[in-house]
C-alpha cells in the first residue's frame, strides 16, 4: 500500500488528510473515515488522550490490505493546524459545518483516479456516525454506497454524558451527591441557561461541562445536546452496518443498541454487530471498566493496542457482501 497527504480548501481554510491506496491498478472501493468528537484527529488520536496509536490509522492500513482505499482527515478544529484555524471558526462550528467538511473530503476521495466513486462508504466513529448519517440522507453529488457506524449514539449525548459521569462517580465516596450537582447543571443548560457548574464538582467534571459552553464549540454543542442516531438511521436506504462493542464505556450495547435496533426494525439494509471484546474505538479490550477508567486516557491509544479482530473481520465481511461485489453503473 502507499499513503500520502492531501489537502483542499474549504471556506478559506486548508484541510488535510491522508489517502491510502492499496497495491494494484484499481479502481478500488473506498472508505472515508470520520473521527469522533472534540479535537480527535485523522488518526483518531486526541491531545486529551495519551498515546498516538490511533484506530483511524490502523483501520486505514487494514482496509488497504483488503484492497480498499481510504481517506481520513483532520477536521478544521483538530490536528496540527487546529490552533490557527479555531479563531476563524468561533461561532461557526455546527452540524452543517461538519457536513461541509465531509462533503469536501468525499469529493477529494472520489476524484482519485484509482477510486471507484460508485463504491465509497462512510465509516464514522461516535459523533462521526452522525455526520456520515446526515450525508447519507441528504442529496449529494457523490452518493455513499454504504455506511459503517462504529459506536453510534442511540441516546442523545446529554444522556450519554450523564451515564459516563455516573460511572466515574461510582469510584468516589460522595458520587451520588456529585451527580445531583451535575444534573442540576445540565438541567440549566437544557433550559437554555448557563450550566454554572458547582465548584464542589471535580475540576475534570467541570471542564467537561464547560466544553459544551465554550464559544469555539457553539452552536455545535447545543445542536448535539439532544440529537441521537436513531433519528437519521430510520431514513437510510443503503447497506449499513452498526457496530457497538461490549467493552464500550461511552456507548452502551443495550442503552444505545436497543433504541437503534428499534429504529431499524423491518429494514433489511441495516445489520448489527456487538463484538464482545471491542471498545469505543474498536480496539481489543479485556480489562474491567474500573481498570479502564483508572488508566490515563483509558489507554485507548497506547503502544501495543490493536484493533479488535472480530470487529475488523465483521467490517471486512460486511464490505465484501454489501459493497465490494456490487459495482453500480
C-alpha positions, 0 to 999 in steps of 0.5 A: 500500500502507499499513503500520502497527504492531501489537502483542499480548501474549504471556506478559506481554510486548508484541510488535510488528510491522508489517502491510502491506496492499496497495491494494484491498478484499481479502481478500488472501493473506498472508505472515508473515515470520520473521527469522533468528537472534540479535537480527535484527529485523522488518526483518531488520536486526541491531545486529551488522550495519551498515546498516538496509536490511533484506530483511524490509522490502523483501520486505514492500513487494514482496509488497504490490505483488503484492497480498499482505499481510504481517506481520513482527515483532520477536521478544521478544529483538530490536528496540527493546524487546529490552533490557527484555524479555531479563531476563524471558526468561533461561532461557526462550528455546527452540524452543517459545518461538519457536513461541509467538511465531509462533503469536501473530503468525499469529493477529494476521495472520489476524484482519485483516479484509482477510486471507484466513486460508485463504491465509497462508504462512510465509516464514522466513529461516535459523533462521526456516525452522525455526520456520515448519517446526515450525508447519507440522507441528504442529496449529494453529488457523490452518493455513499454506497454504504455506511459503517457506524462504529459506536453510534449514539442511540441516546442523545449525548446529554444522556450519554454524558450523564451515564459516563459521569455516573460511572466515574462517580461510582469510584468516589465516596460522595458520587451520588451527591456529585451527580445531583450537582451535575444534573442540576447543571445540565438541567440549566443548560437544557433550559437554555441557561448557563450550566454554572457548574458547582465548584464542589464538582471535580475540576475534570467534571467541570471542564467537561461541562464547560466544553459544551459552553465554550464559544469555539464549540457553539452552536455545535454543542447545543445542536448535539445536546439532544440529537441521537442516531436513531433519528437519521438511521430510520431514513437510510436506504443503503447497506449499513452496518452498526457496530457497538462493542461490549467493552464500550464505556461511552456507548452502551450495547443495550442503552444505545443498541436497543433504541437503534435496533428499534429504529431499524426494525423491518429494514433489511439494509441495516445489520448489527454487530456487538463484538464482545471484546471491542471498545469505543474505538474498536480496539481489543479490550479485556480489562474491567471498566474500573481498570479502564477508567483508572488508566490515563486516557483509558489507554485507548491509544497506547503502544501495543493496542490493536484493533479488535479482530472480530470487529475488523473481520465483521467490517471486512465481511460486511464490505465484501457482501454489501459493497465490494461485489456490487459495482453500480453503473 
